[in-house]
Amino acid sequence: MKRTLFLSVVIAVSALAAYSQPQFTVNDLINVKRVGSPQVSPDGKKVAYTVGVVDKASNKTNTQIFVMSIDGSDNKQITSGPASSSGPVWSPNGKRIAFVTGGRSGQ
């Protein structure tokens, strides 16, 4: 009898806990930033990468390029604006990054 009562309480508490947690919706998924295209610098000290943010009003993702130290510090956004930037590639000496923005290449 005690075992049945205990089991019933555990099931009831588990059910309540499951219903009390917030649900992950499609809007939550849309709002997640998309990180991609990691490119490590030739000296191995920095990484360039892209971050895409969805603009629901225009139904487009705007992607920009960031650079940070390999340990995760010194994070900087190096492109901005209404046009997306993508495909970062380090120069052989690691002093410049080539990329594509709005259908044109840039530095």
N, C-alpha and C positions, 0 to 999 in steps of 0.2 A: 504494500500500500504506500509506504514512504517513498519507495523507488518510483512508482507511477506518478506521485505528486511532484517529486523532484524533477522528473523528466518533463512533465507538463509545464512547470515553471520555466525550465531552461528553454523549451520550445517557444513559449510565449514571449520571453525576454528577447530571444533571437529574432522573432518575427517583428517585434516593436523596433529593435535596433535597425533592421533592414529597411523598414519603412521610414525611419526618421532621418536617414542619410539623404543628402541632396542628390537629385538625379542629374546625370551628365546629358545635356541636350545637344541638338544639332548646332544651336547658336554658340554653345560653349566650344564645340569643335571648330567652328568658323573663326572664333576669336583667338585660337591658339596660334602663336607666331611660328612660322616655318623656317627652321635653320637648316642651311645646306651649303654645298660647294666649299668644304674646308680645303684650304691650300696652305701648307706649311712653307715658311720662307726658306731660302737656300741655307741659311745659317742655323735653322731649326729653333730660332728664338721667338718667332711670331707666327700667327696664323691669321689668314684672311678668310672671311666667310660671309655668306649672305643671310639676311633675315627678311622674310616676306610677311607682310601684314595685309589681311583681307580688308578691302573697302566694300562693305555690303551695298552701299548706295550705287556705286558704279559697277559692281559685280566683277571687280578685278583685284589682283594681288599686286601690291607695290613692294618691290624687292630692293633693298639697299645693301651696300657692302660695309662691313665692319672689320677692324683689325684689333687683335689683342695679343698680349704676351702669351707664350705657351703655357704659363702657369695660371692663366685666367685673369691676371691683373691688367691694368692699363687698357681697358676696353674703349675704343674710339670708333665712331661712325665716320666713314670717309666719303660717302656719297649721300645725297639727299635730293629732294625735289619730286615733282609729279611723275617723272619717267622712271621706270625700273632700271636698276643696274645689276648686272649679273656676270658670271664667268670670270672671277678674279684670277689672275695669273701673275706670279712674281717674276720680275726681271732676273736674269742670271746673277746679278750682283746683290739682289734683294733690296734695292733702294726705291724701286717703283713697282706699281701694280697696274697691269693692263686689264681692262674690263670692257664690257659692252653696256651701253646705256641708250635707251630709246631707239634701238636699232642701229646705233653708231658706236664705234669703238672709242675709248677714251683712256686717259692716263691720270 
